[in-house]
Amino acid sequence: MDLHFTDEENAFRAEVRAFIDANLPARTRQKLMEGRKPSRDDLVEWTRTLHAKGWSTPRWPVEYGGTGWSPIKQYIFLEEVLAAPAPEFLSFGVSMVGPVIYTFGNEAQKQRFLPRIANLDDWWCQGFSEPGAGSDLASLTTRAVRAGEHYTVNGQKTWTTLGQYANWIFCLVRTNPEAKKQEGISFLLIDMKTPGITVRPIITVDGAHEVNEVFFDDVKVPVENLVGEENKGWDYAKFLLSNERIGIARIGVSKARLRRLRELASLPGLDGTCAIDRPRFRDRLIETEIALKALEITQLRVLSDEAKGLNKGKPNPASSVLKIRGSELQQATTELLMDVVGAYALPFADPHEARNEPPVGPQWADAVAPLYFNMRKVSIYGGSNEIQKNIIAKAILGL
C-alpha cells in the first residue's frame, strides 16, 4: 500500500488551504487557536460559506449534494479544516443523521431534510444515551407507541450535546418491548418544538453548558418521521456510530494542538524557564508526535480499504482503533498543555469567551484548563474505549 499523496492530491490540499485562508473569519480562527469554542453563529456562518462552495457535505453521494471526492481527498479536506483551525461540521447532521437518511430513509425524507442539513438550516442533536443506557445503549427504555398515524413517545435522553440550540433530534426508541433488546428499537426524527419536550442543561466540569437532558412526555411524532423499518433502528444506529467513531480520531485537531504546544513551550513560564528545555517534557512531546503519526497511518489504511470497497458498505471494525487512539491522543495533548501553562491554569472563568478577571498570566493560558477538563469526555462518548476494545477483540482478533 502506497501512503504517499499524489501530485493531484497535494494540489487539492493547496486549494483547500487557500480557500480556508481567504474565507475563514480571522476572529473565528483566533478563537479556535486559543482553545475556545466557536459560537453557534460562528458555526452557521462557516458552514454556509462551505455550502456556497459545495463543500459542506464532502462525504455524501453526489446525488445528495456531495463532492464526489475520493476518500483520500475527503481526509485531506477534513485535516486542513481541523488544522487551520476552522470550525468542525455540526456532526449530528452532516456525519450522523444525514448518512442514515440518504442510506435508509425514503425519498420524501431525503428531499425534506438533506438540503437543510447541508446549509445548517436545521440544527440536529442526538437522542441515544439514557440514564442507565450509555455504553449499553441497547438497554434504552424510551418508548414509542403507535396509534394510527402517530407515535406517542415517553422517556428521557441524556448527554444531549448542543440540544439547547437544536430544532430537530434523531432518537432511538423502543417500539417492541417484547423483542430481544436489540431487535425492538426504531429510529425516529422528532421536531424539538413538539409539545411535551423539555430540555434541561447539564453544566460540565469545565463550567460549560454543552450537554443536556431531554424529556419526552406524551410527544406526538408522525409515522412519516420513522426512518426505514420499524424495529430495525439498531442496525441504523450501528451504521451511524461507525461513521462517528472515524471522525472522533480528529487527527487534524491533534496536529494543530501539537504545533501550538511547541510554540507555547518555547515561551518562559513563571520561573523564567521554557518547558521545551525540560528533557522529560520533550520526551513526552516526541512520544505523542510519534503516536499521532502512527494513528495517521492507521487512518490512511482504513481510507485505502474504503477506496477499494473492501468493507462493501459495512462498518469497519478498525474505526474502533481510531476512536481509542484518537481520544487518548487528544487527552495527551491537553495534558501537555497543562504542563506548559503550569500555575497559570489554576483560575478560569467563562470557558468560551471571557478572560480571567483580573487577568492571571498570558491570555493564551485562559482556555487551557477548560479544554483539559472537557477532553476527559472523549474516551467515553461515541461508545466508551472499553466497549471499543470488546469490539476489536471480537471483530478483529476473533476472540
KEKE-3310 file (N, C-alpha, C; in steps of 0.2 Angstrom, whole numbers, plus 5000, padded with zeros to 4 digits):
npx = (5004:5003:5007:5010:5005:4998:5002:4991:4983:4991:4990:4976:4976:4983:4973:4962:4968:4971:4958:4952:4961:4957:4944:4940:4934:4944:4942:4936:4946:4956:4949:4948:4961:4966:4960:4947:4929:4919:4906:4888:4883:4896:4898:4887:4889:4901:4898:4889:4897:4905:4895:4891:4902:4900:4905:4901:4896:4906:4907:4896:4885:4886:4873:4866:4871:4884:4902:4909:4922:4937:4940:4953:4954:4944:4949:4960:4954:4946:4957:4964:4954:4953:4966:4968:4966:4949:4931:4923:4912:4894:4892:4881:4872:4878:4887:4881:4865:4862:4869:4862:4849:4850:4854:4845:4833:4817:4811:4804:4809:4822:4822:4816:4824:4839:4844:4842:4850:4863:4865:4864:4852:4843:4846:4853:4852:4857:4848:4852:4859:4854:4849:4856:4857:4870:4884:4880:4869:4858:4850:4840:4826:4816:4800:4790:4774:4763:4749:4737:4742:4752:4766:4767:4778:4787:4799:4817:4831:4849:4865:4864:4871:4873:4860:4852:4852:4846:4834:4829:4829:4836:4831:4833:4821:4811:4800:4795:4793:4793:4802:4819:4832:4840:4832:4820:4820:4817:4821:4818:4814:4812:4803:4809:4801:4789:4775:4777:4791:4805:4820:4834:4848:4864:4878:4895:4911:4920:4914:4905:4890:4886:4880:4864:4849:4835:4818:4803:4787:4772:4774:4769:4773:4774:4771:4777:4789:4797:4812:4817:4813:4801:4807:4820:4830:4842:4851:4853:4858:4870:4877:4877:4885:4898:4902:4903:4914:4925:4927:4929:4943:4950:4962:4968:4965:4973:4986:4986:4986:4998:5007:5004:5008:5022:5025:5021:5028:5040:5040:5044:5040:5032:5044:5053:5059:5059:5047:5050:5064:5065:5070:5061:5049:5051:5053:5040:5033:5038:5035:5021:5020:5025:5016:5004:5008:5008:4994:4989:4994:4987:4974:4974:4976:4963:4956:4961:4956:4943:4942:4945:4934:4933:4926:4913:4902:4899:4901:4917:4927:4940:4938:4935:4948:4954:4945:4949:4963:4963:4956:4963:4975:4971:4968:4981:4987:4981:4985:4999:4998:4993:5005:5013:5007:5006:5005:4997:4986:4977:4966:4950:4938:4923:4923:4922:4922:4926:4940:4951:4947:4953:4966:4976:4992:4997:4986:4984:4984:4972:4961:4966:4964:4950:4949:4957:4949:4937:4941:4941:4930:4931:4935:4924:4912:4903:4903:4911:4929:4932:4922:4925:4936:4931:4924:4935:4942:4932:4929:4940:4951:4945:4941)
npy = (4994:5011:5025:5038:5054:5059:5070:5077:5076:5083:5095:5098:5099:5111:5119:5118:5124:5137:5141:5141:5150:5162:5164:5160:5168:5180:5182:5170:5160:5164:5163:5149:5145:5149:5139:5140:5138:5138:5150:5147:5155:5157:5144:5142:5152:5148:5136:5139:5146:5136:5128:5136:5135:5122:5112:5108:5095:5084:5070:5065:5056:5061:5064:5068:5080:5079:5080:5071:5068:5057:5045:5049:5062:5067:5065:5073:5086:5087:5086:5098:5108:5105:5108:5121:5132:5128:5129:5114:5103:5103:5088:5080:5082:5082:5071:5061:5059:5063:5054:5042:5045:5047:5034:5025:5031:5036:5043:5055:5060:5062:5072:5082:5084:5083:5094:5105:5101:5102:5116:5120:5124:5117:5112:5099:5087:5073:5059:5047:5041:5036:5038:5025:5018:5019:5016:5003:5004:4997:4994:5004:5013:5022:5024:5022:5022:5016:5024:5024:5036:5042:5041:5040:5046:5043:5046:5048:5056:5058:5068:5076:5083:5100:5102:5113:5121:5115:5111:5099:5082:5066:5050:5035:5024:5013:5002:4989:4981:4968:4961:4954:4965:4972:4971:4977:4991:5007:5020:5037:5053:5069:5083:5097:5107:5101:5099:5094:5091:5094:5103:5102:5110:5102:5106:5105:5099:5108:5120:5123:5125:5113:5100:5091:5086:5078:5077:5068:5069:5061:5064:5068:5060:5060:5046:5046:5051:5040:5032:5021:5004:4999:4994:4991:4999:4998:4993:5004:5012:5007:5008:5022:5025:5019:5028:5040:5036:5036:5049:5054:5052:5064:5069:5080:5090:5086:5087:5101:5106:5101:5108:5121:5118:5117:5130:5137:5130:5136:5148:5158:5152:5155:5153:5158:5149:5138:5126:5118:5115:5106:5090:5078:5083:5086:5073:5067:5075:5071:5058:5058:5064:5054:5044:5050:5051:5037:5034:5042:5035:5023:5028:5031:5019:5013:5022:5018:5005:5008:5015:5005:4997:4987:4984:4984:4993:4990:4993:4997:4988:4993:5006:5007:5006:5018:5027:5024:5027:5040:5047:5045:5052:5065:5068:5067:5078:5089:5087:5089:5103:5108:5106:5115:5127:5127:5135:5145:5140:5138:5147:5150:5158:5160:5147:5149:5163:5173:5181:5177:5187:5197:5198:5184:5179:5175:5179:5167:5157:5156:5147:5134:5126:5124:5117:5105:5099:5097:5088:5076:5069:5062:5049:5042:5046:5042:5028:5020:5018:5006:4998:4999:4991:4978:4977:4976:4965:4955:4957:4959:4952:4940:4934)
npz = (5000:4995:5004:5000:4995:4980:4966:4961:4973:4982:4976:4977:4991:4993:4987:4995:5007:5003:5001:5014:5020:5014:5017:5030:5044:5053:5067:5071:5068:5077:5089:5090:5089:5102:5109:5113:5110:5095:5093:5091:5080:5074:5069:5060:5051:5045:5040:5030:5022:5017:5011:5000:4992:4989:4997:5010:5013:5012:5012:5007:4995:4977:4971:4982:4985:4988:4986:4978:4980:4982:4995:5000:4997:5004:5017:5017:5016:5028:5037:5034:5037:5051:5055:5053:5063:5058:5061:5065:5056:5060:5067:5070:5061:5048:5048:5055:5056:5043:5033:5038:5034:5020:5016:5022:5023:5016:5000:5002:5014:5011:5002:5010:5022:5019:5010:5020:5030:5024:5023:5035:5040:5048:5064:5071:5085:5095:5101:5109:5121:5138:5155:5163:5151:5142:5137:5136:5126:5120:5130:5131:5136:5132:5126:5111:5106:5094:5087:5076:5064:5071:5083:5100:5111:5126:5139:5143:5137:5139:5141:5129:5117:5113:5113:5117:5106:5096:5083:5079:5083:5082:5087:5096:5100:5109:5102:5102:5116:5119:5111:5109:5116:5106:5095:5096:5093:5086:5074:5075:5069:5077:5079:5088:5093:5096:5107:5124:5125:5134:5138:5148:5155:5158:5167:5164:5170:5166:5167:5157:5147:5138:5136:5139:5147:5140:5140:5136:5136:5132:5118:5102:5087:5070:5060:5048:5051:5054:5051:5039:5043:5055:5071:5066:5070:5077:5068:5060:5069:5072:5060:5060:5071:5068:5058:5066:5075:5067:5064:5077:5079:5075:5069:5063:5073:5083:5077:5075:5088:5093:5086:5091:5104:5104:5101:5112:5122:5120:5126:5140:5157:5173:5181:5173:5165:5150:5145:5134:5136:5146:5149:5151:5148:5134:5130:5132:5123:5111:5110:5109:5097:5089:5091:5086:5072:5069:5071:5061:5050:5052:5050:5036:5031:5034:5026:5013:5012:5011:4999:4991:4992:5001:5012:5008:5011:5024:5042:5047:5058:5062:5064:5078:5083:5079:5086:5099:5100:5095:5104:5115:5112:5110:5123:5128:5122:5128:5141:5140:5137:5149:5157:5151:5154:5168:5184:5179:5174:5185:5189:5181:5171:5162:5150:5136:5131:5140:5148:5162:5176:5189:5175:5174:5172:5154:5140:5132:5141:5147:5142:5143:5155:5155:5142:5145:5155:5148:5138:5144:5142:5129:5129:5132:5126:5111:5112:5124:5127:5133:5128:5115:5114:5117:5105:5096:5100:5097:5083:5076:5081:5084:5096)
capx = (5000:5007:5004:5012:5000:4999:5003:4984:4981:4994:4987:4970:4977:4984:4967:4958:4971:4970:4951:4951:4964:4954:4937:4938:4935:4950:4940:4934:4952:4959:4946:4950:4969:4966:4957:4940:4924:4916:4899:4883:4884:4902:4897:4882:4892:4907:4895:4886:4902:4907:4890:4891:4907:4899:4910:4898:4894:4910:4907:4889:4885:4885:4866:4863:4875:4891:4908:4912:4929:4939:4941:4959:4953:4939:4953:4964:4950:4945:4963:4965:4949:4954:4972:4968:4960:4942:4926:4921:4905:4890:4892:4875:4868:4882:4891:4877:4858:4862:4870:4856:4843:4851:4855:4839:4826:4813:4813:4802:4814:4828:4820:4814:4829:4846:4846:4843:4856:4869:4866:4863:4845:4841:4852:4851:4855:4857:4845:4853:4860:4849:4851:4856:4858:4875:4888:4875:4864:4853:4845:4836:4819:4811:4795:4786:4768:4760:4742:4736:4747:4757:4769:4767:4785:4788:4805:4822:4838:4854:4871:4862:4876:4871:4852:4849:4851:4843:4826:4827:4833:4835:4831:4832:4815:4809:4794:4793:4796:4793:4808:4826:4833:4842:4828:4814:4821:4816:4824:4813:4816:4807:4804:4810:4796:4783:4773:4779:4798:4808:4827:4837:4855:4869:4884:4900:4916:4924:4909:4901:4883:4887:4876:4858:4844:4829:4812:4798:4780:4767:4776:4766:4778:4771:4774:4781:4796:4801:4817:4817:4808:4800:4811:4826:4834:4848:4855:4854:4862:4877:4879:4879:4891:4904:4904:4905:4920:4930:4928:4932:4950:4952:4970:4970:4965:4979:4991:4986:4987:5005:5011:5003:5011:5029:5026:5020:5033:5046:5039:5046:5035:5033:5050:5058:5062:5054:5045:5054:5070:5065:5071:5056:5043:5052:5052:5033:5030:5040:5031:5015:5020:5026:5010:5000:5010:5006:4987:4988:4995:4981:4968:4975:4974:4956:4953:4963:4951:4936:4943:4945:4927:4934:4921:4906:4897:4898:4905:4924:4929:4946:4936:4936:4955:4954:4942:4953:4970:4962:4954:4969:4980:4968:4969:4988:4990:4979:4989:5005:4997:4993:5012:5016:5004:5008:5001:4993:4979:4973:4959:4947:4931:4920:4927:4922:4923:4929:4946:4951:4947:4958:4970:4981:4996:4996:4980:4984:4983:4965:4957:4969:4961:4943:4950:4959:4943:4932:4943:4941:4924:4932:4936:4918:4907:4903:4905:4917:4935:4932:4917:4928:4941:4927:4923:4941:4943:4928:4928:4947:4955:4941:4941)
capy = (5000:5017:5030:5044:5058:5060:5077:5079:5076:5088:5101:5098:5101:5118:5123:5119:5128:5143:5143:5142:5156:5168:5164:5159:5175:5180:5181:5163:5157:5166:5159:5142:5144:5150:5134:5142:5135:5143:5151:5145:5159:5156:5138:5143:5156:5144:5130:5142:5148:5130:5126:5140:5132:5115:5108:5107:5088:5081:5063:5062:5055:5067:5065:5072:5086:5078:5082:5066:5067:5051:5045:5052:5069:5069:5065:5079:5091:5087:5088:5105:5111:5105:5110:5128:5128:5131:5125:5107:5102:5100:5081:5077:5082:5080:5064:5056:5058:5064:5047:5037:5047:5045:5027:5021:5035:5036:5049:5061:5062:5064:5079:5087:5085:5084:5101:5109:5099:5104:5123:5121:5127:5113:5111:5092:5084:5065:5056:5040:5039:5037:5036:5018:5016:5023:5011:4998:5008:4993:4994:5010:5012:5027:5021:5025:5018:5019:5024:5027:5039:5045:5038:5043:5045:5045:5044:5053:5056:5062:5070:5078:5089:5106:5101:5119:5125:5111:5111:5093:5077:5059:5046:5028:5022:5006:5001:4982:4979:4960:4958:4955:4972:4975:4970:4981:4998:5011:5027:5042:5060:5072:5091:5099:5111:5097:5099:5088:5090:5098:5102:5105:5110:5099:5110:5101:5101:5114:5126:5125:5122:5109:5094:5092:5081:5079:5073:5067:5067:5061:5068:5065:5060:5057:5040:5048:5053:5034:5031:5014:4999:4999:4989:4990:5005:4996:4992:5010:5015:5004:5012:5029:5025:5018:5035:5044:5034:5038:5056:5055:5052:5071:5069:5087:5094:5085:5090:5109:5107:5100:5114:5126:5116:5118:5137:5139:5128:5140:5154:5157:5152:5159:5153:5161:5144:5136:5119:5114:5114:5101:5084:5074:5086:5084:5066:5066:5078:5067:5051:5060:5066:5048:5040:5053:5048:5030:5034:5044:5029:5018:5031:5031:5012:5012:5025:5014:4999:5011:5017:4999:4994:4980:4983:4983:4997:4988:4996:4994:4987:4997:5013:5007:5008:5025:5030:5023:5030:5047:5050:5045:5057:5072:5069:5068:5084:5094:5086:5093:5110:5110:5106:5121:5133:5127:5138:5150:5137:5136:5150:5152:5160:5158:5144:5151:5169:5178:5181:5178:5194:5201:5193:5180:5176:5177:5177:5161:5152:5156:5142:5128:5121:5121:5112:5099:5096:5095:5082:5070:5065:5059:5042:5039:5047:5038:5021:5020:5015:4999:4995:4998:4986:4972:4976:4974:4958:4951:4958:4959:4947:4934:4931)
capz = (5000:4995:5008:4998:4991:4973:4964:4961:4980:4985:4973:4981:4998:4992:4985:5001:5012:5001:5002:5021:5022:5011:5018:5037:5048:5057:5074:5072:5068:5083:5095:5090:5091:5109:5113:5114:5106:5091:5094:5086:5074:5070:5065:5055:5046:5041:5036:5024:5017:5013:5007:4994:4988:4988:5002:5017:5015:5007:5011:5004:4987:4973:4970:4988:4987:4990:4982:4973:4981:4984:5002:5002:4997:5010:5023:5016:5017:5035:5040:5033:5041:5058:5057:5051:5063:5057:5065:5063:5054:5065:5065:5071:5054:5042:5048:5058:5054:5036:5030:5039:5030:5012:5015:5024:5023:5010:4996:5005:5020:5008:4999:5015:5027:5017:5009:5026:5034:5021:5024:5043:5041:5054:5069:5074:5091:5095:5106:5110:5128:5143:5162:5163:5144:5139:5133:5134:5123:5118:5136:5132:5139:5130:5122:5106:5105:5088:5087:5069:5060:5076:5089:5107:5114:5133:5141:5144:5135:5142:5137:5123:5115:5110:5112:5118:5100:5091:5082:5077:5087:5080:5093:5096:5104:5109:5099:5103:5122:5120:5107:5111:5116:5100:5089:5097:5093:5080:5073:5074:5068:5081:5079:5095:5095:5098:5114:5128:5125:5139:5138:5154:5155:5162:5167:5164:5175:5164:5168:5151:5145:5132:5136:5141:5147:5136:5142:5132:5139:5128:5112:5096:5082:5064:5057:5042:5053:5055:5046:5037:5045:5062:5075:5063:5072:5080:5063:5058:5074:5072:5054:5062:5076:5064:5055:5071:5078:5062:5065:5083:5079:5075:5069:5062:5079:5087:5074:5076:5095:5094:5083:5096:5110:5103:5101:5119:5126:5119:5130:5148:5162:5180:5184:5169:5160:5145:5145:5129:5139:5151:5145:5152:5144:5127:5128:5131:5117:5105:5110:5107:5090:5085:5091:5081:5065:5069:5071:5054:5045:5053:5047:5029:5029:5034:5020:5007:5012:5009:4992:4987:4993:5004:5018:5005:5015:5031:5047:5048:5065:5063:5067:5085:5084:5078:5091:5105:5100:5094:5110:5120:5110:5111:5130:5130:5120:5133:5147:5139:5138:5156:5159:5149:5157:5175:5189:5176:5173:5190:5189:5175:5171:5156:5146:5129:5129:5144:5151:5169:5178:5185:5171:5178:5167:5147:5138:5129:5146:5150:5139:5144:5160:5152:5137:5148:5158:5143:5134:5148:5139:5123:5129:5134:5121:5104:5114:5128:5125:5135:5123:5108:5115:5116:5098:5092:5102:5093:5076:5073:5084:5084:5102)
cpx = (5004:5003:5006:5006:5002:5000:4996:4982:4984:4992:4980:4971:4979:4978:4963:4961:4970:4963:4950:4955:4960:4947:4935:4939:4940:4948:4939:4941:4956:4956:4948:4957:4970:4963:4950:4935:4921:4908:4894:4883:4890:4901:4893:4885:4897:4903:4892:4891:4904:4902:4890:4896:4906:4903:4907:4897:4899:4910:4900:4890:4883:4877:4863:4867:4882:4896:4910:4920:4931:4940:4947:4958:4948:4944:4957:4960:4948:4951:4965:4960:4951:4961:4973:4969:4953:4937:4924:4914:4901:4889:4886:4871:4872:4885:4886:4870:4858:4863:4865:4850:4844:4852:4849:4833:4823:4814:4810:4806:4820:4827:4819:4820:4836:4848:4847:4848:4863:4870:4865:4857:4842:4847:4849:4855:4854:4853:4846:4854:4855:4852:4851:4857:4863:4879:4884:4869:4858:4848:4841:4829:4814:4807:4792:4780:4764:4752:4740:4742:4752:4760:4768:4774:4785:4795:4810:4828:4843:4861:4870:4866:4873:4863:4849:4848:4847:4835:4824:4832:4831:4836:4830:4826:4814:4801:4791:4796:4797:4799:4814:4828:4835:4837:4821:4815:4820:4820:4819:4816:4810:4809:4804:4805:4790:4782:4775:4787:4801:4816:4830:4844:4859:4876:4890:4906:4920:4920:4905:4894:4884:4882:4869:4854:4838:4824:4807:4792:4775:4768:4773:4771:4774:4774:4778:4788:4800:4806:4817:4812:4807:4804:4818:4831:4841:4853:4857:4859:4869:4881:4882:4885:4898:4906:4907:4912:4926:4932:4931:4939:4953:4959:4972:4970:4971:4985:4992:4988:4995:5009:5010:5007:5019:5030:5026:5025:5040:5046:5041:5040:5036:5040:5056:5061:5056:5053:5049:5061:5071:5065:5064:5050:5045:5051:5044:5030:5032:5036:5024:5015:5021:5019:5004:5001:5007:4998:4985:4988:4989:4975:4968:4974:4967:4953:4955:4958:4945:4936:4942:4938:4928:4929:4913:4901:4896:4903:4912:4926:4935:4944:4936:4943:4956:4951:4946:4959:4968:4960:4959:4974:4977:4968:4976:4990:4987:4983:4996:5004:4996:5000:5015:5013:5006:5003:4996:4986:4975:4966:4957:4940:4927:4924:4927:4924:4927:4936:4945:4951:4948:4962:4975:4985:4994:4989:4979:4983:4976:4961:4960:4966:4954:4944:4952:4953:4938:4934:4943:4935:4926:4933:4930:4913:4908:4905:4911:4923:4935:4927:4921:4933:4938:4926:4929:4943:4939:4928:4935:4951:4952:4941:4934)
cpy = (5006:5023:5037:5048:5059:5068:5080:5080:5082:5095:5103:5101:5109:5122:5124:5124:5135:5146:5145:5149:5162:5169:5163:5166:5174:5179:5174:5159:5158:5163:5152:5140:5145:5144:5135:5139:5140:5144:5147:5149:5158:5149:5138:5147:5152:5139:5133:5144:5142:5127:5130:5138:5125:5110:5107:5100:5084:5073:5060:5060:5061:5069:5068:5078:5085:5080:5077:5065:5059:5051:5049:5060:5071:5069:5072:5085:5092:5089:5095:5109:5111:5108:5118:5133:5132:5127:5119:5107:5101:5093:5078:5077:5079:5073:5059:5055:5059:5057:5042:5039:5045:5038:5023:5024:5034:5043:5056:5064:5065:5071:5084:5089:5087:5091:5106:5107:5102:5112:5125:5125:5124:5112:5104:5091:5076:5063:5049:5038:5041:5036:5028:5014:5020:5019:5005:5001:5004:4992:5000:5009:5017:5024:5025:5020:5020:5018:5028:5030:5043:5040:5042:5041:5047:5042:5050:5051:5060:5063:5072:5084:5094:5106:5108:5123:5121:5112:5104:5088:5070:5055:5039:5027:5015:5005:4994:4980:4971:4957:4958:4962:4975:4975:4974:4988:5001:5017:5032:5049:5064:5080:5093:5104:5108:5098:5093:5087:5096:5097:5106:5104:5105:5103:5106:5103:5107:5121:5128:5122:5119:5104:5096:5086:5083:5075:5073:5065:5067:5065:5064:5066:5057:5051:5041:5050:5046:5033:5023:5010:5000:4993:4987:4995:5004:4995:4999:5014:5013:5007:5019:5029:5024:5024:5040:5043:5036:5045:5058:5055:5059:5072:5076:5091:5093:5088:5098:5110:5106:5105:5120:5125:5118:5126:5139:5137:5131:5146:5153:5157:5156:5159:5155:5155:5142:5128:5115:5112:5109:5094:5079:5077:5085:5077:5064:5069:5074:5061:5052:5061:5059:5044:5043:5051:5041:5030:5037:5039:5024:5021:5030:5023:5010:5016:5021:5008:5002:5012:5010:4995:4988:4979:4982:4987:4995:4992:4993:4994:4991:5004:5013:5008:5015:5029:5030:5028:5038:5050:5051:5051:5064:5073:5071:5075:5090:5093:5089:5100:5112:5110:5113:5127:5133:5131:5143:5147:5136:5140:5151:5154:5157:5154:5145:5158:5174:5176:5180:5185:5194:5196:5190:5177:5178:5175:5170:5155:5151:5149:5135:5123:5119:5116:5105:5095:5093:5089:5076:5065:5061:5052:5038:5040:5043:5030:5021:5016:5007:4995:4994:4992:4979:4971:4973:4967:4953:4951:4957:4953:4940:4930:4930)
cpz = (5000:4998:5006:4994:4984:4972:4964:4968:4983:4982:4976:4988:4998:4991:4991:5006:5010:5002:5009:5023:5019:5014:5026:5040:5053:5065:5076:5073:5075:5089:5095:5091:5098:5113:5115:5109:5101:5094:5089:5080:5070:5066:5059:5049:5042:5037:5030:5019:5013:5009:5000:4989:4986:4992:5009:5018:5010:5007:5008:4997:4983:4972:4976:4990:4989:4985:4976:4974:4983:4992:5005:5002:5002:5016:5023:5018:5024:5039:5040:5037:5048:5060:5056:5057:5061:5061:5061:5061:5061:5064:5066:5065:5049:5042:5051:5055:5046:5032:5032:5035:5022:5011:5017:5024:5016:5006:4998:5010:5017:5006:5005:5020:5024:5015:5015:5030:5031:5022:5031:5044:5047:5058:5073:5081:5091:5102:5107:5118:5133:5150:5162:5156:5141:5134:5131:5132:5121:5124:5136:5133:5136:5125:5117:5105:5099:5089:5081:5066:5065:5081:5095:5110:5121:5135:5142:5140:5139:5138:5130:5121:5111:5109:5113:5112:5095:5090:5079:5081:5083:5086:5091:5102:5104:5107:5100:5110:5123:5116:5111:5111:5110:5094:5090:5096:5086:5080:5071:5073:5072:5081:5087:5098:5097:5105:5118:5128:5130:5139:5144:5154:5160:5162:5169:5169:5173:5164:5162:5151:5138:5131:5140:5143:5143:5138:5137:5136:5135:5121:5106:5090:5076:5062:5051:5044:5055:5050:5045:5040:5053:5065:5071:5065:5074:5074:5060:5063:5074:5066:5056:5066:5073:5061:5060:5074:5073:5063:5072:5084:5079:5074:5067:5068:5083:5084:5076:5084:5097:5092:5088:5102:5109:5103:5108:5123:5125:5123:5137:5152:5168:5182:5179:5164:5155:5146:5140:5131:5144:5147:5145:5148:5136:5125:5127:5125:5111:5105:5108:5100:5086:5085:5087:5074:5064:5068:5064:5049:5046:5049:5039:5027:5029:5027:5013:5006:5009:5002:4988:4988:4997:5009:5015:5009:5022:5036:5047:5055:5067:5065:5074:5087:5084:5084:5098:5105:5099:5100:5115:5118:5111:5119:5132:5128:5125:5140:5146:5139:5145:5159:5157:5153:5165:5179:5185:5174:5178:5190:5182:5176:5166:5151:5139:5127:5133:5146:5159:5171:5186:5181:5176:5172:5160:5145:5135:5135:5148:5148:5140:5149:5157:5147:5140:5151:5153:5139:5138:5145:5133:5123:5131:5129:5114:5106:5118:5125:5127:5130:5117:5108:5114:5108:5094:5094:5098:5086:5072:5075:5084:5090:5105)
residu = (MET:ASP:LEU:HIS:PHE:THR:ASP:GLU:GLU:ASN:ALA:PHE:ARG:ALA:GLU:VAL:ARG:ALA:PHE:ILE:ASP:ALA:ASN:LEU:PRO:ALA:ARG:THR:ARG:GLN:LYS:LEU:MET:GLU:GLY:ARG:LYS:PRO:SER:ARG:ASP:ASP:LEU:VAL:GLU:TRP:THR:ARG:THR:LEU:HIS:ALA:LYS:GLY:TRP:SER:THR:PRO:ARG:TRP:PRO:VAL:GLU:TYR:GLY:GLY:THR:GLY:TRP:SER:PRO:ILE:LYS:GLN:TYR:ILE:PHE:LEU:GLU:GLU:VAL:LEU:ALA:ALA:PRO:ALA:PRO:GLU:PHE:LEU:SER:PHE:GLY:VAL:SER:MET:VAL:GLY:PRO:VAL:ILE:TYR:THR:PHE:GLY:ASN:GLU:ALA:GLN:LYS:GLN:ARG:PHE:LEU:PRO:ARG:ILE:ALA:ASN:LEU:ASP:ASP:TRP:TRP:CYS:GLN:GLY:PHE:SER:GLU:PRO:GLY:ALA:GLY:SER:ASP:LEU:ALA:SER:LEU:THR:THR:ARG:ALA:VAL:ARG:ALA:GLY:GLU:HIS:TYR:THR:VAL:ASN:GLY:GLN:LYS:THR:TRP:THR:THR:LEU:GLY:GLN:TYR:ALA:ASN:TRP:ILE:PHE:CYS:LEU:VAL:ARG:THR:ASN:PRO:GLU:ALA:LYS:LYS:GLN:GLU:GLY:ILE:SER:PHE:LEU:LEU:ILE:ASP:MET:LYS:THR:PRO:GLY:ILE:THR:VAL:ARG:PRO:ILE:ILE:THR:VAL:ASP:GLY:ALA:HIS:GLU:VAL:ASN:GLU:VAL:PHE:PHE:ASP:ASP:VAL:LYS:VAL:PRO:VAL:GLU:ASN:LEU:VAL:GLY:GLU:GLU:ASN:LYS:GLY:TRP:ASP:TYR:ALA:LYS:PHE:LEU:LEU:SER:ASN:GLU:ARG:ILE:GLY:ILE:ALA:ARG:ILE:GLY:VAL:SER:LYS:ALA:ARG:LEU:ARG:ARG:LEU:ARG:GLU:LEU:ALA:SER:LEU:PRO:GLY:LEU:ASP:GLY:THR:CYS:ALA:ILE:ASP:ARG:PRO:ARG:PHE:ARG:ASP:ARG:LEU:ILE:GLU:THR:GLU:ILE:ALA:LEU:LYS:ALA:LEU:GLU:ILE:THR:GLN:LEU:ARG:VAL:LEU:SER:ASP:GLU:ALA:LYS:GLY:LEU:ASN:LYS:GLY:LYS:PRO:ASN:PRO:ALA:SER:SER:VAL:LEU:LYS:ILE:ARG:GLY:SER:GLU:LEU:GLN:GLN:ALA:THR:THR:GLU:LEU:LEU:MET:ASP:VAL:VAL:GLY:ALA:TYR:ALA:LEU:PRO:PHE:ALA:ASP:PRO:HIS:GLU:ALA:ARG:ASN:GLU:PRO:PRO:VAL:GLY:PRO:GLN:TRP:ALA:ASP:ALA:VAL:ALA:PRO:LEU:TYR:PHE:ASN:MET:ARG:LYS:VAL:SER:ILE:TYR:GLY:GLY:SER:ASN:GLU:ILE:GLN:LYS:ASN:ILE:ILE:ALA:LYS:ALA:ILE:LEU:GLY:LEU)
# end
